[in-house]
Amino acid sequence: MDSSKLAIQGGTPVRPNLLPYGRQWVDEEDIRVVTEVLQSDWLTTGPKVAEFERAVADFVGAREAVAVSNGTAALHAAIYALGIGPGDEVIVPPMTFAASANAVIYQGGTPVFADVEADTLLLDPAQVEAKITPRTRAIVAVDYAGQPCDYDALSIIAAKHDLAILADSCHALGARYRGAAVGTLADLSAFSFHPVKHITTGEGGMITTNDPVLAQKMRLFRNHGITSDHREREQKGSWFYEMVDLGYNYRLTDLQCALGINQLRDLPAWLERRQAIARRYDAAFGEMAAIRPLGARIDVSHAYHLYVVRLELSRLSATRADCFAALRAEGIGVNVHYVPVHLHPFYREHFGTGPGLCPVAEAAYEEILSLPIFPRMSDADVEDVITAMRKVLGAFALSVA
Ligand SMILES: *Cc1c(COP(=O)(O)O)cnc(C)c1O
């Protein structure tokens, strides 16, 4: 049997089943703590919400944490708390999930795209500065792939122009920048607990901040803009409440918070496992001319939500789409993060964006692949990814003179 024949051409795949790019880890203890809440008095807002908030705040070293129903709600609540509205501009990178920019629009603001740096795909501070106008109110700093943005550079720009910084840290729970934890580096930091993220509550989100006023605004916002919650009224024996602003039902349930508290206990070990997988990939791919891992800065601790490589297409007889299809056929669940947000039809139609606006992100988009990385991957899984990359890129390699 010829093991070099690509699965997409009828050869034997490296793996019989698809290895996903990310996956949750739920154990017996997780199931036990959720079952306990199911048997308690409080299914939604109860004692587990404040407990989970305290646990996340303590983990990152922030004063406050506010739990919400998902990462998108976290971004929306943060944009609300910053008071952003019609006429206000917020600078956002294009290399992110659409929610980073959508949250600005939910409150009537305008997202303005600033390009990323070629090696890290993180927001480029020089591009941020170039996009500032008298209407600019805030910067959304996306910690892409799990690597913190250059917060020192962004903070200098923000102070100079009186802007707020909202960190979209949905990729970066547990990352550090120059010794400081993600979650403490911006005015507000948003996290997601979707199953592919570092810890999961099914759906879930959190905002951390050192500002109790902003935290209070977000607690109101997640509960319809109402000044007390059901449990507080029960405890006081009172029926009276007031709605003082327009909010949403963005509450996270006690069931989910119990799961989150338990998941958080495993996070340090999971981060180490992600970093170990990344080191193995770095070593293997350092020797392959057709791929370049993204740059990792020496002054950060990278949380590796994603492991992203760029294909050197000039060395290959294939496109990224061909490589993607060939790797999938080998049983490797590669993915692409992301289609630049400013290229989506909604943004082109309503905000007049399009190709040419962020050339660095657009060029990167043609070449990137996200490889499987999650704590439960075995060493054999990791080697399968490396074997499949060698096989596919070897088959597509051009002999460079
Ligand atoms: C996952 C993610 C979100 C949204 O989180 P949800 O919990 O899915 O709503 C926002 N921004 C980024 C960068 C993300 O990766």
The ligand as a Gaussian input file, in Angstrom:
#p B3LYP/6-31G(d) Opt

LIG

0 1
 C      -16.257000      33.044000      20.319000
 C      -16.003000      34.472000      20.028000
 C      -16.962000      35.467000      20.228000
 C      -18.402000      35.194000      20.550000
 O      -18.622000      34.340000      21.602000
 P      -19.997000      33.523000      21.688000
 O      -19.920000      32.971000      23.081000
 O      -19.964000      32.476000      20.640000
 O      -21.100000      34.488000      21.516000
 C      -16.599000      36.784000      20.019000
 N      -15.367000      37.119000      19.620000
 C      -14.418000      36.182000      19.383000
 C      -13.066000      36.622000      18.949000
 C      -14.722000      34.839000      19.573000
 O      -13.792000      33.915000      19.300000

